[in-house]
Amino acid sequence: MIALSATTSLKSGFDLCPPLAQFKLMNPFIKKLLWLSHEIGREDRHLAILGEGNTSADAGDGTFWIKASGGNLAALAEEDLTPVRFDAIAASLDDTTLDDSGVREVLLASRSDANAKLPSVETFMHAVCLQEGGAQWIGHCHPVSVLQILCSRQGAAPFLQHVFPDEIVVCGRHLGVVPYIDPGIELARAVRSELRRFREEYGGTPKVILLVNHGPVALGQSEREVLNILLMLDKWARILVGNFALGGPEFLPEKNSTRIDTRPDEHYRRAQIAAQQ
């Protein structure tokens, strides 16, 4: 396999991602998180630009690693990732006295490495998604295609029904939705409430949470699954925009969407797609 640099330009697609072998001497966990970050940040994908978006992953030792504040996903380096303690973030979520300076103090104190950079303001949301959302890996970005819809008067509504099978297979039968809320601890609280509502209604957790006027959050069990979710969501959004230009979507009947979600062969395909390297 040919090792490619993190800045190599490739055509978009599920099977055209640069191999993880490009980060040969790095800790495997960090290597995967950087790979995911670079893939989301690829300029040709239009998922995030400049300092947009963030990624995180559960290290399995009471900490998670997240993109530092202001980092560029496409060019992220190891020093742009910050290890954060779950307990420090969880303890602050119900502290309603925190102002902006207090939030910054919490973020700085939550670092398990005092020399690491200030973690993203979205650290609170990532902690909630990793713990209450049952995910191991998180990707959040601002895709042009998805924001064309989330920033319109339609909001998240077009994503609450389905137009083709693979969006269900990869992104899930139901999606979480959170209205626009100031990024940071308030947004994390709203995402926590949505995850709890979703679990009560559907008995599980979503693969996608749509933040209206903001962007999607993908919740996965692997770095590859997170990327797959975001790529499929981008395709879904572009199809919807085209649908509305041609008179509106022809949504699948609810019974058909449920059937796709529960078919054994689709469960098999879902597992195979998620396991791809």
Secondary structure, 3 states (H helix, E strand, C coil): CCCCCCCCCCCCCCCCCCCHHHHCCCCHHHHHHHHHHHHHHCHHHCCCCCCCCEEEEECCCCEEEEEECCCCHHHCCHHHEEEEEHHHHHHHCCCCCCCHHHHHHHHHHHECCCCCCCECCCHHHHHHHHHCCCCCEEEECCCHHHHHHHCCCCCCHHHHCCCCHHHHHHHCCCCEEECCCCCCHHHHHHHHHHHHHHHHHHCCCCCEEEECCCEEEEEECCHHHHHHHHHHHHHHHHHHHHHHHCCCCCCCCHHHHHHHHHCHHHHHHHHHHHHCC
